[in-house]
């Protein structure tokens, strides 16, 4: 049944996400074409002021698109969860022969997948924008070489920890969104505003704890230890912290869905 829930979630989001990705890639191509016209000395761009304005406008448009892509991704993930489990669809969803765990796991998997796809689209857009330019030459090659040498020098295990840390971070992001929505629906009025407030407050608290933890680790590992140990310990601590936050978000969301659900 979990597979059917996932299929339904993906189908419900497919049109909106494909449209959003198409618009964003279109903006990226427009920005790339504008930059290319300046690079190839297109006659219309002989004026230095016009060239500079074109490049600056293209870059600004691209970065606005990047911000909009991520904000809309978060919003659509949140709206899908709220609409399907807290809104009118919730009456139908909870009449299905499916456990609360299955509903929650389905939303987590779909949310994490869509968030990762958005990150990939963001990275792809960066390649499209910079390919063939000076940024794609020596700086990118140098960065790739340094990254490879760092992994080779320190320990491939650290690279695995970074990847795992990134994955756990995405799961935590999604669960914080879901937990905030679940807590927000406990309020009788202005549930959406309550959820937004809880989300912001939760992230502020998590940010403060993370900053405090980073300060403590930096003071404890003051350079007297090797780089391998430093990166290993900090990554493991980050993974454990984010896993604990994600677990807390899951348990809290599950308990509210099962025992305190108040559908509109």
N, C-alpha and C positions, 0 to 999 in steps of 0.2 A: 504493500500500500504506500510505503514511503516513496517508491519510484513514481507512482501516479501523482502523488502530491508535488514532487519535484517537477514532473512534466507539466503540470498545471501552472506552477509558479513561473517556470521558464516561458511558457506560452503567453502568460498574462503580461510578462515584462518585455517580450521579444520585440514587438513593434516599436515601443517607445525607446528602448535602448538602441536598436538599429538606426532609428531616425536621429537620435542624439549623436551617435558615432558618425553617421554620414555627414551631418551638419558640421561637426567638429573637424573631421578630415577635410571637408570642403574648405573650411576656414584656413586650415593648415596649408592646403595647396595654393590658395589665394595669396597667403603670406609668402609662400615659397616663390611663386611666380613674380610677385612684386620685387623681392630681393634679387631674383635672377635677372630681371630687366635692368636693374642698376649695375649688376656685375658685368653684363655683356655690353655695357655702354649703349643701351637703347636710346635712339635720338631724342625721344621725348623726355629723357631723364638726364640731359646734358647739364641742366641747372643743378648745382650742388645743393642748394636749399631744398629744391623739390626732391632730389634723391634722398637727402637726409630725412625729410618729412615722410617720404614713402616707406623707408626702412623702419623708422620709429613707429609710424602708424601700424605697419604690418606686425611688428614685434608686440606692440601693445594689444592689438586685436588678438594675436595668438595667445598671449598670457591671460587675457580675459576669457578666452575660450577654454583654456586649461582649468581656470578656476571654476567656470560655469559647469564644465564636465564633471568635476569631482563633487561640487555642491548638488547638482542634479542627481548624480548617482546615489549620494546619501539620502536625498529627499525621496527618490523613487523606491529605494529599499525600505525606508521607514514607512512610506505611504502604503506600500504593498502589505507590510506586516499589520499596520493599523486597520486597513480596509478589510483584509481577509479574516482577521481574528478578533478585532475590536468593533468593527462597524456592522452594517447589515448582513454582510457575508458571513459574519461569525456565527449567526444562528444556523446556517447551513453547514458551515465547516465543522461545528462541534456535534452535529447529528450524525456525521460519518463514523463508521466503525474504526476509528483511528485514535490512538492514545495521544495525550498531550505532548509526550516526548516526541512522537512522530511529527506532529505539527511544528514543534519548535525546531527540531533537527532539520526538517525540510526548509524552513525559513533561513536557518543558519547557513546551510549548504548553498542555497540559491543566492543569498546575500553575499557570502564570501566569494563565490564564483563571479558574480557580476562586478564586485569591487576589484577583483584581480584582473578581470578583462578590461576594466576602465584604466587600470594602471598600465596594462600592456598597450592599450590604444594610445595612452599618453606618451609612452616611450617610443612607439612607432611614429607618432607625430613629430617627435624630436628628431628622429632619423630623417624623416621626409623634409623637415625644415632646414637641416644642416648638411644633408648629403651634397657633396660637390662643392661646398664652400670651404673657406679657410678653417672653419671650426672642425670640419670633418677630416682635415689633414693631420698635421703633426700633433695638435693637442689631443685628438681622440686616440691616435696610435700610441702616444706617450702614456695616456691614461690607462689604456688596455694593457700595455707592457708593465706599468707599475702595479696594476691590480694583480696581474698574473704572478709577478715576482713576489708580491706580498703574500699571496696564498701559498706559493711554493716555499718561500722563506720561513714563514711562521708555522703553518700547519693547515693542511686541507680540512682538518676537523673544524677549524675556526670558520671557514667558508660555509660549511654545513650548518654551523650554529647561527650564522648570520641569516641564512635562508630560512631556517626554522624559526628564528626570532621574527623575521618578517611575516611568516605565515601566521604565527600566534598573534602578532599585532593586528592583522586583518580580522581574525576571528574575534579578538577582544573588541575592536571597533564596532563590529556588527552587533555583538552581544550587549555592549553599552547602549547602543541605539534601542534595541528591543527591550532591555530592562527599563530604560527611561520611559518608553511608551507604556509598558505594563504598569509602572508606578503612577504615571500620569493619569491613567484611566481610573484610578481609585478616587480621583477627585470628581465631585459631582458636576462641576461646571468648568468650562475653559480647559478641557483635558489636553488639547494640543499645546496650549501655552504652558501648562504645567509640565508636560513632557519635555518641551524645549528647555524650560528652566532647570529641570532635573538633569537633563543631558549636559547643559553648560556647567552646572554645579559639579556634577560627577567628574567631568573632564578637568575642571580646575583643581579639585581635590587630588585626582590621580596625577596631574602634572606636578603638584607640590610634593607629593610623596616620591615621585620619580626623580625630581630635582634634588630632594634631600638625600635619597639613596645614592644618586650619582656623586654628590659631594662627599658622602661618607666613603664610598669606594675609592674616589680619587685621593682622599687623604690617607686611606689605609694602604693603597697600592701606589706609593709615592715615587715610583721609579726604581726602588730597590729590588723589585721583582722583574722578571723578564716580560717582554711584550706578549709572548704566547700565553703566559699565565694571566696577564692583565685582560687580554681580549677574551680568554676562555671564561674567566670568573665573571666579568661584567655581562657577557652574553648570557651565561647560565642564570645569573641573578635576574636579568631582564626577562628571560623566558619564564622563570618561576613566578615572578611578580605578575606578568601578563596572564599566565595560565590561571593564577589564583583569582585575578579580576574576572577573567572569562568564566571561570567556574562559579564565582559568586553571582555574576550576571545571569548565568543559565539557571542556577538554583532559584534565584529570586524570581525570574520570569516564569519558571515552571510553577512555583508555589502560588503566584498571583493568578496565573491562568487556571489552575486547578481549584483553588480555594476562594479566590476573591474576584473572580471575573464578573464584570458588570457591563454587559453589552449595551450599546446605545439603542 
